[in-house]
Amino acid sequence: MAPSLQESFQNADNVDPKTYDFLLKALERNNQPGFDYLEFKQSLNALLKMNMDLPTAMKSAYTTASTMGLTKDKLMDTAEQYKQVLFTERAQFDSALKKQIQQKVDGKKADTDAMKNKILDYREKIRQMEAEIESWKVSIDKSDQEIQESLQLIEGTKSKFEDTFDKLVAQIIGDIDLIKQYV
């Protein structure tokens, strides 16, 4: 990933670096040929680093970009397209998350329920089955712990993703508003 794209979205503080890099790579993979929103964003960031005020930097970046054929409509359209790239990544993430829950939680819950039922059946049988019942109790405790650990890991990943996603989308929306206001 080009450092300039990462620098262009540098205001996304307190986000999960792995998710941040993943989402920026998705933007980079979908970077369209020619000068569009991403290149405009990089140009704007370079101007802002020179301590230029935002309105002047926006106008300057746009003026330069317009000499390369970028129009305000194309700038807005491509910003929307990159926003949609992020929404597509979110949908794919949500789908993968759902699959992980099904594989790592729902399956274990079903296994745990089956073990609980067997325990009830064995309690009704003769005393010789007590040793086997205790074995199932240990398995249940382990499964419950694994379920909780899996849920915490999945929820943590979801939270990091959502936080990073929200900040990046908000930044693009803010840029769109600024483009509307200054370009």
C-alpha positions as a Markdown table, in Angstrom:
| # | Residue | x | y | z |
|---|---|---|---|---|
| 1 | Met | 0.0 | 0.0 | 0.0 |
| 2 | Ala | 1.4 | 3.4 | -0.9 |
| 3 | Pro | 2.2 | 5.4 | 2.2 |
| 4 | Ser | 0.5 | 8.4 | 0.7 |
| 5 | Leu | -3.0 | 6.7 | 0.8 |
| 6 | Gln | -2.4 | 5.7 | 4.4 |
| 7 | Glu | -1.3 | 9.3 | 5.1 |
| 8 | Ser | -4.4 | 10.6 | 3.3 |
| 9 | Phe | -6.6 | 8.9 | 5.8 |
| 10 | Gln | -4.4 | 9.5 | 8.8 |
| 11 | Asn | -7.0 | 11.2 | 10.9 |
| 12 | Ala | -8.6 | 7.8 | 11.7 |
| 13 | Asp | -7.2 | 7.7 | 15.2 |
| 14 | Asn | -7.8 | 4.9 | 17.7 |
| 15 | Val | -8.7 | 2.3 | 15.1 |
| 16 | Asp | -7.6 | -1.3 | 14.7 |
| 17 | Pro | -4.5 | -1.2 | 12.5 |
| 18 | Lys | -5.2 | -4.5 | 10.9 |
| 19 | Thr | -8.7 | -3.5 | 9.9 |
| 20 | Tyr | -7.5 | -0.1 | 8.9 |
| 21 | Asp | -4.9 | -1.6 | 6.6 |
| 22 | Phe | -7.4 | -4.1 | 5.2 |
| 23 | Leu | -9.9 | -1.4 | 4.3 |
| 24 | Leu | -7.3 | 0.9 | 2.8 |
| 25 | Lys | -6.1 | -2.0 | 0.7 |
| 26 | Ala | -9.6 | -2.6 | -0.5 |
| 27 | Leu | -9.7 | 1.1 | -1.6 |
| 28 | Glu | -6.3 | 0.7 | -3.3 |
| 29 | Arg | -7.5 | -2.5 | -5.1 |
| 30 | Asn | -10.4 | -0.6 | -6.4 |
| 31 | Asn | -8.5 | 2.5 | -7.4 |
| 32 | Gln | -9.7 | 3.6 | -10.8 |
| 33 | Pro | -7.3 | 4.7 | -13.5 |
| 34 | Gly | -6.7 | 8.4 | -13.7 |
| 35 | Phe | -7.1 | 11.3 | -11.3 |
| 36 | Asp | -10.1 | 10.7 | -9.1 |
| 37 | Tyr | -11.1 | 11.1 | -5.4 |
| 38 | Leu | -8.2 | 9.0 | -4.0 |
| 39 | Glu | -5.6 | 11.1 | -5.9 |
| 40 | Phe | -7.5 | 14.3 | -4.9 |
| 41 | Lys | -7.4 | 13.1 | -1.3 |
| 42 | Gln | -3.6 | 12.5 | -1.5 |
| 43 | Ser | -3.1 | 15.9 | -3.1 |
| 44 | Leu | -5.2 | 17.7 | -0.5 |
| 45 | Asn | -3.3 | 16.0 | 2.3 |
| 46 | Ala | 0.0 | 17.1 | 0.8 |
| 47 | Leu | -1.2 | 20.7 | 0.7 |
| 48 | Leu | -2.5 | 20.5 | 4.2 |
| 49 | Lys | 0.9 | 19.3 | 5.4 |
| 50 | Met | 2.3 | 22.6 | 4.1 |
| 51 | Asn | 0.1 | 24.4 | 6.7 |
| 52 | Met | -2.3 | 25.6 | 4.0 |
| 53 | Asp | -5.8 | 26.3 | 5.3 |
| 54 | Leu | -8.5 | 23.8 | 4.3 |
| 55 | Pro | -10.5 | 26.0 | 1.9 |
| 56 | Thr | -7.4 | 27.1 | 0.0 |
| 57 | Ala | -6.0 | 23.5 | 0.0 |
| 58 | Met | -9.3 | 22.1 | -1.3 |
| 59 | Lys | -9.4 | 24.7 | -4.1 |
| 60 | Ser | -5.8 | 24.3 | -5.0 |
| 61 | Ala | -6.0 | 20.5 | -5.1 |
| 62 | Tyr | -9.2 | 20.7 | -7.2 |
| 63 | Thr | -7.6 | 23.3 | -9.6 |
| 64 | Thr | -4.6 | 21.0 | -10.1 |
| 65 | Ala | -6.9 | 18.0 | -10.6 |
| 66 | Ser | -9.1 | 19.8 | -13.1 |
| 67 | Thr | -6.1 | 20.3 | -15.3 |
| 68 | Met | -6.0 | 16.5 | -15.5 |
| 69 | Gly | -9.6 | 16.2 | -16.5 |
| 70 | Leu | -11.2 | 15.8 | -13.1 |
| 71 | Thr | -14.6 | 17.4 | -12.8 |
| 72 | Lys | -16.5 | 18.1 | -9.6 |
| 73 | Asp | -19.1 | 15.5 | -10.7 |
| 74 | Lys | -16.4 | 12.9 | -11.3 |
| 75 | Leu | -14.8 | 13.8 | -7.9 |
| 76 | Met | -18.1 | 13.3 | -6.1 |
| 77 | Asp | -19.0 | 10.1 | -8.1 |
| 78 | Thr | -15.7 | 8.5 | -7.4 |
| 79 | Ala | -15.9 | 9.5 | -3.7 |
| 80 | Glu | -19.3 | 7.7 | -3.6 |
| 81 | Gln | -17.8 | 4.7 | -5.4 |
| 82 | Tyr | -15.0 | 4.4 | -2.8 |
| 83 | Lys | -17.6 | 4.7 | -0.1 |
| 84 | Gln | -19.5 | 1.8 | -1.7 |
| 85 | Val | -16.2 | -0.2 | -1.8 |
| 86 | Leu | -16.1 | 0.2 | 2.0 |
| 87 | Phe | -19.8 | -0.8 | 2.3 |
| 88 | Thr | -19.1 | -3.9 | 0.1 |
| 89 | Glu | -16.2 | -4.9 | 2.4 |
| 90 | Arg | -18.5 | -4.4 | 5.4 |
| 91 | Ala | -21.1 | -6.7 | 3.8 |
| 92 | Gln | -18.4 | -9.4 | 3.1 |
| 93 | Phe | -17.1 | -9.0 | 6.7 |
| 94 | Asp | -20.6 | -9.4 | 8.1 |
| 95 | Ser | -21.1 | -12.5 | 6.1 |
| 96 | Ala | -17.8 | -14.0 | 7.2 |
| 97 | Leu | -18.7 | -13.0 | 10.8 |
| 98 | Lys | -22.0 | -14.8 | 10.6 |
| 99 | Lys | -20.3 | -17.9 | 9.2 |
| 100 | Gln | -17.8 | -17.8 | 12.1 |
| 101 | Ile | -20.6 | -17.5 | 14.6 |
| 102 | Gln | -22.3 | -20.5 | 13.0 |
| 103 | Gln | -19.1 | -22.6 | 13.0 |
| 104 | Lys | -17.6 | -21.6 | 16.3 |
| 105 | Val | -20.7 | -20.8 | 18.5 |
| 106 | Asp | -23.8 | -22.4 | 17.2 |
| 107 | Gly | -22.2 | -25.8 | 16.6 |
| 108 | Lys | -20.7 | -25.8 | 20.0 |
| 109 | Lys | -24.0 | -24.8 | 21.5 |
| 110 | Ala | -25.6 | -27.7 | 19.8 |
| 111 | Asp | -22.9 | -30.0 | 21.0 |
| 112 | Thr | -23.3 | -28.7 | 24.6 |
| 113 | Asp | -27.0 | -29.2 | 24.5 |
| 114 | Ala | -26.6 | -32.8 | 23.3 |
| 115 | Met | -24.1 | -33.4 | 26.2 |
| 116 | Lys | -26.6 | -31.9 | 28.7 |
| 117 | Asn | -29.3 | -34.2 | 27.5 |
| 118 | Lys | -27.0 | -37.2 | 27.8 |
| 119 | Ile | -26.2 | -36.2 | 31.4 |
| 120 | Leu | -29.9 | -36.2 | 32.2 |
| 121 | Asp | -30.3 | -39.6 | 30.7 |
| 122 | Tyr | -27.3 | -41.1 | 32.6 |
| 123 | Arg | -28.5 | -39.8 | 35.9 |
| 124 | Glu | -31.5 | -42.0 | 35.6 |
| 125 | Lys | -29.3 | -45.0 | 34.9 |
| 126 | Ile | -27.4 | -47.1 | 37.4 |
| 127 | Arg | -24.7 | -45.8 | 39.7 |
| 128 | Gln | -22.0 | -47.2 | 37.5 |
| 129 | Met | -22.6 | -44.4 | 35.0 |
| 130 | Glu | -21.7 | -41.6 | 37.5 |
| 131 | Ala | -18.1 | -41.5 | 36.3 |
| 132 | Glu | -19.2 | -41.0 | 32.7 |
| 133 | Ile | -21.6 | -38.2 | 33.8 |
| 134 | Glu | -18.8 | -36.3 | 35.4 |
| 135 | Ser | -16.8 | -36.6 | 32.2 |
| 136 | Trp | -19.6 | -35.0 | 30.3 |
| 137 | Lys | -19.8 | -32.2 | 32.9 |
| 138 | Val | -16.1 | -31.4 | 32.3 |
| 139 | Ser | -16.7 | -31.3 | 28.5 |
| 140 | Ile | -19.6 | -28.9 | 29.0 |
| 141 | Asp | -17.6 | -26.5 | 31.2 |
| 142 | Lys | -14.8 | -26.5 | 28.5 |
| 143 | Ser | -17.3 | -25.9 | 25.7 |
| 144 | Asp | -19.0 | -23.1 | 27.6 |
| 145 | Gln | -15.6 | -21.5 | 28.2 |
| 146 | Glu | -14.7 | -21.9 | 24.5 |
| 147 | Ile | -18.1 | -20.4 | 23.5 |
| 148 | Gln | -17.5 | -17.4 | 25.7 |
| 149 | Glu | -13.9 | -16.9 | 24.4 |
| 150 | Ser | -15.1 | -17.3 | 20.8 |
| 151 | Leu | -17.9 | -14.8 | 21.3 |
| 152 | Gln | -15.5 | -12.3 | 23.0 |
| 153 | Leu | -13.0 | -12.6 | 20.1 |
| 154 | Ile | -15.7 | -12.3 | 17.5 |
| 155 | Glu | -17.4 | -9.3 | 19.2 |
| 156 | Gly | -14.0 | -7.7 | 19.7 |
| 157 | Thr | -13.2 | -8.1 | 16.0 |
| 158 | Lys | -16.6 | -6.8 | 15.1 |
| 159 | Ser | -16.2 | -3.8 | 17.3 |
| 160 | Lys | -12.8 | -2.9 | 15.9 |
| 161 | Phe | -14.1 | -3.3 | 12.3 |
| 162 | Glu | -17.2 | -1.2 | 13.0 |
| 163 | Asp | -15.1 | 1.6 | 14.7 |
| 164 | Thr | -12.6 | 1.7 | 11.8 |
| 165 | Phe | -15.4 | 1.5 | 9.2 |
| 166 | Asp | -17.4 | 4.3 | 10.8 |
| 167 | Lys | -14.4 | 6.6 | 11.0 |
| 168 | Leu | -13.4 | 6.0 | 7.4 |
| 169 | Val | -16.9 | 6.5 | 6.1 |
| 170 | Ala | -17.4 | 9.6 | 8.2 |
| 171 | Gln | -14.2 | 11.0 | 6.8 |
| 172 | Ile | -15.3 | 10.3 | 3.2 |
| 173 | Ile | -18.7 | 11.9 | 4.0 |
| 174 | Gly | -16.9 | 14.9 | 5.5 |
| 175 | Asp | -14.8 | 15.2 | 2.4 |
| 176 | Ile | -17.9 | 15.0 | 0.2 |
| 177 | Asp | -19.4 | 17.9 | 2.3 |
| 178 | Leu | -16.2 | 19.8 | 1.9 |
| 179 | Ile | -16.0 | 19.2 | -1.8 |
| 180 | Lys | -19.6 | 20.4 | -2.1 |
| 181 | Gln | -18.7 | 23.5 | 0.0 |
| 182 | Tyr | -15.4 | 24.5 | -1.5 |
| 183 | Val | -15.1 | 22.9 | -5.0 |
